[in-house]
Amino acid sequence: MPSLPSTIYPIGAYNLHGLVWQTDVSTDDLSTDVDSGKPYALCVDAYQGHLLKIDPFSEGATVLNNYTALQFRDATGLAIAGETLWITKDNGIYYCNMVDFELQPFMELPNKIDGIAVSDGGVYVSSREVGKIFVFGRATRTLLRIMDAPGAGFEALTLVGEELWVSDRTEETIYRLNAKTGEILHRGLTPFPNPMGLGFLGDDLYVVYSGDENYIRDNPNDLDQPFSVSTREKTFIHRLKFNHYQDGKLNYTLTSGYKVEMIYLEELSSEEPTSVYNLTWRVAYPTDNYRQKLLAIEPIGIPFEEEIVDGQRVAAFKLGNLKPEESRMFGWKATLELHGIKYELKDSEVEFVPELSPEMQKLYLVDDDGLSMDHPIIQAAAKEAVGDETNILRKMLLIRDYVYDKLSYRVTPYIAAPEEVLVRGTGSCGEYVGLLLALTRLNGIACRTVGRYKCPHENDLVMNIPLHQYYNHVWIEFYIPSIGWLPMESNPDDTGSRPYPTRWFMGLPWYHVEIGKGIFFETIQPQPYSIGELALNHVRFKVLEEI
């Protein structure tokens, strides 16, 4: 039996929910012994109501419930226990046999239900409406226990022994829970948005993704607008690599990653050409860390010299004297390994932490970038955000949520001062960062800026095609003494209303490229001009392969 493909695109599928792997041994045997037959996936298409048997090799799909598709329409959860198939739909739990697929009611809940998992004795269902996972006795239909849902969005479920695995659409996260207590054991980020189901084939975890994508539609009869932007369904099944590690007190999970090529290039371009003398242009390297490895870097255009700035590698281009209208292009091409990372750290583990060292205080508790930390509005906001809280992890979440309550995202032509941003109520990613830095530092938490680009991931499954990024991005890292630096996104988790997801609190998706931690990404010396007055940058990515 050949190995299964990493990604499966089912033909004729619109909106897949749930995932169960089965194995064909013969036409009447639904054994789950993956070594004895040909595996196939079962998913329910909520749009058509089709229960689909999906061949992972041909990607063809067979409708099993030919005569009961209307009963399955709008189903959100799918599970199989023995010879019984279970689904969730609206407020109800239903089951049927695997012959006629006639749904029978099991029970109805007061709230809308999302995912389902079934064991010999229990029926687990999730409800994002109330943020809970309910467990009912399969024989008695009585409520056995209630557990807090680990995330904030639609959650699909599957059981593996004593573990309950959960995929959360909003959080873009897979959770591994203790099935009896609901304790989160590990969590990892999905490489793509909209996870809607998960299931194991042997030891391999597969995740179903269903959503919409934009595409350019051809309108040949419209001479004025022959092309328009339209949307279409995008649904696929992808194998997720989920690996947990520990380094000292840092526990983290790495999920599926990619080998990526990134090019950063500067092109001299000035509206008012002028002579520049003894010019050195520095551009930081991508950094090495748990989730990101710099495999190779090479110069483009002209050579550079490597320098070390605050322990980080920087490319120094010695341009010397430039004449007016002189043409130059220079930069670097880097090959990187990028993974999604999620750190696991409980409030109780940081209830008591050592004092921040004087060296760290001098570096990361000061106003070194126009943070307005002495402004009355910012000082009042710093106190209001955390109240009497003393736990460093809870303080960070309080500050983040406070900023999200006060701001909404907006692209701005320049970075305004934090007090102006707070009064205005809108901000770019850089303005979110400025306010976050000011409030965290005033509360005694060391914090620094990180950036710089995201690999375009709209074309996330397209390999070796140039992908152009037109904007940069910044986020932050905060420091916990005796633990280390932890990442936190600036604005993407600000969904507009509580509860805010925590997908990128102590986590980063694979497509973030970290360049410069607390140092400037790019500088010129001497500095009679700004970088933007002298040059135009070009940023290009290629996703080379899945790791």
Secondary structure by P-SEA (a helix, b strand, c coil): ccccccbbbbcccccccbbbbbbcccccccccccccbbbbbbbbccccccccccccccccccccccccccccccccbbbbcccbbbbbcccbbbbbcccccccccccccccccccccccccbbbbbbccccbbbbbccccccccccccccccccccccccccbbbbbbcccccccccccccccccbbbbbcccccccccccccbbbbbbbbbbbbbbbbccccccccccbbbbbbbbbbbbbbbbbccccccccccccbbbbbbbbcccccbbbbbcbbbbbbbcccccccccccccccccbbbbbbbcccbbbbbbccccccccbbbbbbbcccbbbbbbbbbbccccccccccccaaaaacccccccccccccaaaaaaaaaaccccccaaaaaaaaaaaaaacbbbbbbcccccaaaaaaaccccaaaaaaaaaaaaaaacbbbbbbbccccccccccccccbbbbcccccccccccccccbbbbbcccccccccccccccccccccccccccccccccccccccccccccbbbbbbbbbcccc
